[in-house]
Amino acid sequence: MEVQKIGDRLREAGNKVWNTAKRIGRKTVDTVSGAAKWVMENPDKAAAIAGTGAALVGGANKVIRSVNRNVTLRQTEREKRTRVYDHSLNAYVYTKKPLTKEQIEFIHKERRRTGKKVSEIMAEMDILRK
């Protein structure tokens, strides 16, 4: 008895989902066919709207590209300031926060002067990310 009730409930739920999908499909077809009919009846207005829409899309595309370029540039600049290349490890060493130019210069001068690894110098300065 229990299995049959569960099966009936699943069948009812499936039917509801199927009927909803069919209804949505019908609405979509009605909307698209109505739009196509309007375009056929008003070709001059449709052409004006299409031209304006294309111009808006082109302008939006330029704005999006420039914003994306600026975001990428900021991210790479921040990444450059939060890592230093350690020649002895052949890898980048990451810092807790962006370094100033003076700190970067000090690290490189100290590395040349003492021959220590960059990671050791940064650990002494307490700027190494753990």
Secondary structure by P-SEA (a helix, b strand, c coil): caaaaaaaaaaaaaaaaaaaaaaaaaaaaaaaaaaaaaaaacaaaaaaaaaaaaaaaaaaaaaaaaaaaaaaaaaaaaaaaaccccccccbbbbccccccaaaaaaaaaaaaaccccaaaaaaaaccccc
